[in-house]
């Protein structure tokens, strides 16, 4: 390869690296970072493994993110929205009450939510 070929190869390499550098997320979108729910994140979700112990240790923002995550995971794929008869506030209150006892630390939040959700219309928690 001659000097021209080497120069051309170097330019192509520099151009390719410049394109790759521009492909990442710069984090300058102006949006606030997404708050994760409480518990271990698996597959982009905390819904499956979040427990009362995680709930008690979480911030209010993380707790509401957990409720949103659980509702999204429990919504049937055939549904067009992630609507639930159990409001965020009612779910928050239910988790607060259910998780306050020490013995409840290992209870999974999604199981509590799934059992409370069908009764929300009867309780007027919608």
Steps between C-alpha positions, in 0.01 A plus 500: 500500500641838402495825694171599336342164590619527860367853527166394352474203741580728794230748392245221462589372848471848652163556331370164624611577858336843482172342388513245781569770757185683389277194546491500880254675726656827605264534794425858395140440398376731773289221655550413864657159555243221537448397860527126552266320732606338825678165493723318254469596134466191278423541132441874547237447770490477878145362505580131534733511799404816693412411858365679803858534627586691180182709535587609853851601388385691191430867447150623415610553139636143477183363657274667242734378223457148642122529492515614137737216413286235669183630334676488162615143557158379613307661215403239238689537172164526322413817693553833326581685822655432838184614677414343832204526732754529783621860508862588575396653830297194602787268402746717695278489808451123465878440476563732797251308713604154377874562541504666842534173698852354528378153402383639163853582375510213250153554351513571125333825406363376168311222679345747742405728210355213294280395792381854580433615144178297435345635821573867429163567328317350799697710745459818296879534463489569125 
